């Protein structure tokens, strides 16, 4: 996905919907071409600030309580895909 949107909700909505990567429109043409090749080769390119946000999101989740039922995990993932945040 190539977009101007950088909100957490938009990032996770796109990724949950099946985006293979997430780049902002300020990405240079050369980097965009390399990213297309990367996707073709099975990669998942992201702009560095976007990747930091995704990693930060999962780092926060790591500190969450680990005892959850599979039903609750499914509910949480469903809400993330709808653009909700972990708060």
N, C-alpha and C positions, 0 to 999 in steps of 0.2 A: 504494500500500500504506500502510495506517495501522497502526502497531504500537508495542509498547513496546521492541522489540529495536533496539539501535544498534551491534551488533558489525559489523565489516567483513565478516565471512563472511555474515551475514544480509543486509546491504545489497546485496552483489554477487550473492548467490544470487537475491534478489528481482528485481534489475535484469536479470540474465541470463535469468530465467524470464519476463521480459516486463512487469514492473511499469512503469507509465507515470510513476511518481513514488514518493517515499518520504517519509512524514511520521511523526513520532512522535505518540503519543496525547495529549501535552500541548499539541498544536496547538489554538489557540482555535477555537471554532465558526465565527467569521467567516472566519478564514484557511482553514479546511477547506472552506467553501463556495466561496471564491475559487479554491482549488486545484482543486476539481471543475470549475469553469468553465474554468480554465486548461487542464486536461486535455482538456476538450471542444473547446477551441480549438487543440489540437495542442501544448500546452506539456508540461512535465515538472517539476512542482513538487517541491521537496525542502525539508525543514527546513534552516535555515542551517548548523547543525553537521554535518548529513549531507552537504550540498553541499561543505563544506570538506573533509570526509574523502575524498569521491570525487575532488575536484580534487587533493588532496594525494597520493592514490594514483597518479594519472596523472602528476603532477609527478615523483614518484620514478621512474616508468617511463621518463620522458624522459631520465634520466641513465644508463639501462641501455645496454649495448652495442647498437648499431643493426644489426649484421650477424647476422641470424637467417634461417634458412630458413623458408618458409611453413609447413612441417610443424611446426617448433618453435613458431612463433607460435600455430598451431592448438592444439598441446598445452598451451601456457601459458593460453590463453583458456579451454580446457576445464577446466583445474584451477581457475582463478578462479571459473568458474561453479559448481564443486563446493564453493566456500567456502574454498579454499586461499588463502594470502596470498603476496605476491611474494617473501617471504624463502625 
